[in-house]
């Protein structure tokens, strides 16, 4: 793929084959982020894990990255449905919500469900699963505390999951944020991944760490500096 002129200019500022200290890498990312829009800053961590390992969860960062309101739906009935509505969910329901989704409606970002609803919600697996929208207790989207869950996701709580190659991508900032804010956000997700380390891992758990902006080159980081 042909690289843009702006990308090539940014790449010139990154020393080839150099492994940067985390703070230095973030400061460099801010320097090379010169596009006309507010670029995202992403952290990519490649883990030494096997298919049997599931590294996933959800996390709130100390400095909010997503400023747009997330559209959240909740599968619930009775008092829990009322809690979800009061918390600001865009749609709350049970069988009606299930039928609405089966009919093709998917205009939402997060789906939350109470445990008693999962038997029926699970039947939406072919629809919600492949879009990453299926409620899951591991990421806090299957819960009785729907009010707290809705509030947390509205404020920017996000899910993370290692892909088939063991890589986790996580947005840790925007170019307009201070380097200190981006650095702190990155440390939080990195520490979270360290806590998720399986007990049977042999060798180094972290293979590599890169930080990059939306339109810029990836910068390799010394994980010991995070």
C-alpha positions in Angstrom: 0.0 0.0 0.0 1.4 3.4 -1.0 2.1 5.6 2.0 1.0 9.2 2.1 3.4 12.1 2.0 2.5 13.1 5.6 3.1 9.5 6.8 6.5 9.4 5.2 7.5 12.7 6.7 6.4 11.5 10.1 8.3 8.2 9.7 11.5 10.2 9.1 11.3 11.4 12.7 11.2 7.8 14.0 14.6 6.1 14.3 14.4 2.7 12.5 14.9 -0.3 14.8 15.1 1.8 17.9 13.2 0.7 20.9 11.9 3.8 22.7 11.2 4.5 26.3 7.4 4.9 26.8 7.4 8.6 27.7 9.7 9.4 24.8 7.5 7.5 22.4 4.3 9.3 23.5 6.0 12.7 23.2 7.2 11.7 19.7 3.7 10.6 18.7 2.4 14.0 19.6 5.1 15.7 17.5 4.3 13.6 14.3 0.5 13.9 14.7 -0.1 16.9 12.4 -3.2 16.0 10.5 -6.2 18.3 10.3 -8.2 16.1 12.6 -7.7 15.0 16.2 -5.8 11.7 15.7 -6.3 8.8 18.2 -3.3 7.3 20.0 -3.3 3.6 20.2 -1.4 1.0 22.2 -0.8 -2.4 20.7 0.4 -5.2 22.9 1.4 -8.6 21.6 1.1 -11.3 24.3 2.6 -14.7 24.5 -0.6 -16.6 24.9 -2.2 -19.8 23.6 -5.7 -20.4 22.2 -6.9 -21.7 25.5 -6.1 -18.4 27.2 -8.8 -15.7 27.2 -7.5 -12.2 27.9 -10.5 -9.9 27.9 -12.3 -7.5 30.1 -13.5 -3.9 30.3 -11.7 -0.8 31.7 -12.3 2.8 32.6 -9.4 5.1 31.9 -8.4 8.0 34.3 -8.6 10.4 31.3 -11.6 10.1 29.1 -10.8 9.4 25.4 -14.3 9.0 23.9 -16.2 12.2 24.1 -19.3 11.1 22.1 -22.1 9.5 24.1 -22.3 5.7 23.6 -25.7 4.3 22.7 -26.5 1.6 25.3 -29.3 -1.0 25.2 -30.3 -3.1 28.2 -32.1 -6.4 28.3 -34.0 -6.3 31.6 -37.5 -6.5 33.1 -39.3 -5.0 36.1 -37.3 -2.7 38.5 -34.0 -3.4 36.7 -35.5 -2.1 33.5 -36.6 1.1 35.3 -33.0 1.5 36.6 -31.6 1.2 33.1 -34.0 3.8 31.8 -33.2 6.2 34.6 -29.5 5.7 33.9 -29.9 6.8 30.3 -30.0 3.6 28.2 -31.3 4.4 24.7 -33.6 1.3 24.6 -34.6 -1.1 27.4 -36.6 -4.2 26.9 -36.8 -8.0 26.9 -38.7 -9.9 24.2 -39.5 -6.7 22.3 -35.8 -5.7 22.2 -34.8 -9.2 21.1 -37.3 -9.1 18.3 -36.2 -5.6 17.3 -32.6 -6.8 16.9 -33.7 -9.9 15.0 -35.5 -7.5 12.7 -32.1 -5.8 11.8 -31.9 -3.0 14.3 -28.3 -2.6 15.6 -28.0 1.2 16.2 -26.2 0.9 19.5 -22.6 0.5 20.8 -23.0 -1.5 24.0 -25.5 -4.2 25.1 -26.0 -5.0 28.8 -28.2 -7.7 30.2 -29.3 -9.0 33.6 -28.4 -12.6 34.3 -32.0 -13.9 34.1 -32.2 -12.5 30.5 -29.2 -14.3 29.1 -31.0 -17.6 28.2 -33.0 -15.7 25.6 -30.4 -13.1 24.7 -27.9 -16.0 24.0 -30.1 -16.9 21.0 -28.9 -13.6 19.4 -25.4 -15.0 19.3 -25.2 -15.2 15.5 -26.2 -11.5 15.3 -24.5 -9.9 18.3 -21.5 -12.2 18.6 -19.8 -11.4 15.3 -20.2 -7.7 16.0 -18.7 -7.9 19.5 -22.0 -6.8 21.1 -22.9 -9.9 23.0 -23.3 -9.3 26.8 -20.6 -11.1 28.7 -19.9 -11.2 32.5 -16.2 -11.0 31.9 -16.5 -7.5 30.6 -19.2 -6.3 33.0 -22.1 -6.4 30.6 -24.0 -9.2 32.3 -24.9 -7.8 35.7 -27.7 -7.0 38.2 -26.2 -3.6 38.8 -27.4 -2.2 35.5 -27.4 1.4 36.7 -23.7 1.4 37.4 -22.9 -0.5 34.2 -24.8 2.0 32.1 -23.1 4.9 33.8 -19.6 3.5 33.4 -20.0 2.7 29.7 -21.5 6.1 29.0 -18.5 7.7 30.7 -16.1 5.8 28.4 -15.5 2.4 29.8 -14.4 0.1 27.0 -13.9 -3.6 26.3 -10.6 -5.2 25.3 -9.9 -8.6 24.0 -6.8 -10.4 22.6 -7.3 -11.4 19.0 -6.3 -14.8 17.5 -2.6 -13.6 17.2 -2.5 -12.5 20.8 -2.6 -8.8 20.1 -4.7 -6.3 22.1 -5.3 -2.9 20.6 -6.5 -0.2 22.9 -7.1 3.5 22.4 -5.3 5.4 25.1 -5.7 9.0 24.0 -6.1 11.7 21.4 -3.4 13.9 20.0 -5.0 16.9 21.7 -4.5 15.4 25.1 -1.4 16.1 27.1 1.5 13.6 27.0 1.0 13.0 30.7 -2.7 12.0 30.3 -1.9 9.6 27.4 1.0 8.1 29.4 -1.2 7.5 32.4 -4.0 5.9 30.4 -1.5 3.6 28.8 -0.1 2.5 32.1 -3.5 1.7 33.4 -4.3 -0.7 30.5 -0.8 -2.2 30.6 -1.1 -2.9 34.3 -4.5 -4.4 33.7 -3.0 -6.8 31.2 -0.3 -7.8 33.6 -3.0 -8.7 36.2 -4.6 -10.9 33.6 -1.4 -13.0 33.0 -2.2 -16.7 33.0 -0.3 -18.8 35.6 1.0 -21.3 33.0 2.7 -18.9 30.7 6.3 -20.0 29.8 8.8 -17.4 28.8 8.0 -13.7 28.4 4.4 -12.8 28.7 4.8 -9.6 26.6 6.3 -10.1 23.2 6.2 -6.5 22.0 4.5 -3.1 22.6 3.9 -0.4 20.0 2.3 3.0 20.2 0.9 4.8 17.1 -1.4 7.6 16.0 -4.2 7.1 13.5 -2.1 8.3 10.5 1.4 7.8 11.8 4.0 5.0 12.0 4.2 2.5 14.9 6.9 3.2 17.5 8.3 0.2 19.4 8.4 0.6 23.2 10.6 -1.0 25.9 7.8 -2.5 28.0 10.0 -2.2 31.1 9.6 1.6 30.9 5.8 1.6 31.0 
